Amino acid sequence: GGGQPQYDVNISYPLDVSGKRRARVEVAERAKKVTEAQLQDAVRNLIDDLSQAFLNALAARESRRFLEAYAAGATRLLREAQALAKLSHPNVVHVYEIGSFRKQVFVAMEFVEGVSLREWEPTPGATAVDEILAKFTEAGRGLAAAHAAGLIHRDFKPDNALVGNDDRV
């Protein structure tokens, strides 16, 4: 055929003889990467903020639980010490004063100089079994007196019972 020659030209992507189009595409790609990095940083910061808020809420909840338990324990200690102060028995330590100082509960009680029931040893030459039974019977009498007053020791063991220098448990 005759007629004009036909050229295969793609008009949707014209030739970029000057390189301006390629420069614009490179700038756009760099901008896209920067925008993606900024978005990733923002998401990371949001996740960090959320996890920190969660940890703060968890710490606040645990602090509240600790304070509630401490307050309940302090209240129970005061109540039991007041009941113990009213108790008078030769095998129960005497409580002189109960109070609080700088938000700390204190109990001032009789000082018993001696050793724990675990450290105590029967008198040489005596019948050891009878002497041991007598000491534990004294401790039991003290516990019975406390129970009669509505108190429970909660941790009775030979390490927590004293044998005074006057030989009284």
Salt bridges, closest charged atoms under 4 A:
ASP41 OD1 - ARG44 NH1 2.66
GLU62 OE2 - ARG61 NE 3.87
GLU62 OE2 - ARG65 NH1 3.16
GLU68 OE2 - ARG64 NE 3.19
GLU80 OE2 - ARG76 NE 3.87
GLU80 OE2 - ARG154 NH1 2.57
GLU110 OE2 - ARG168 NH2 3.16
GLU138 OE2 - LYS135 NZ 3.80
ASP155 OD1 - LYS157 NZ 3.92
ASP159 OD1 - ARG118 NE 2.89
ASP166 OD2 - ARG168 NE 3.40
ASP167 OD2 - LYS135 NZ 3.13
